[in-house]
Amino acid sequence: MSWLKRLFGMEKPQNAQVNPEPQSVPQAVTTAAPAATKSIPPERVGLNGEYDQSGLAKRVALAFDQDDQLDDVDTLWVAQTSGTVVLKGKVPSQDILNKMVSVAQSVSGATGVDTAQVTIG
């Protein structure tokens, strides 16, 4: 089972990207100002550039799915707190954890990776 399927109950959407270009979000239009757009915070960019509250965690899960060395470790979960990727659970080795941290840090919007809740063994 893929990371996206196990963690978020979804198949990989068509054209999903780990680091998509964020879409513009229209703001309320007033008569005094022209239509303005607001950019999406990097940690809230979804798999296709749309706004997604869990966008960073989903993109990290997609990055894990795309890395041949990271089979779905079904005892590990991915979450986010703002720009911090939070890994929770158990991994088989320190090498796997190091690889996961490296992959998570490469995802745009990730400001850090918290592994305090991960055990090895």
Order of alpha helices (4+ residues) and beta strands (2+ residues): alpha-beta-beta-alpha-beta-beta-alpha-beta
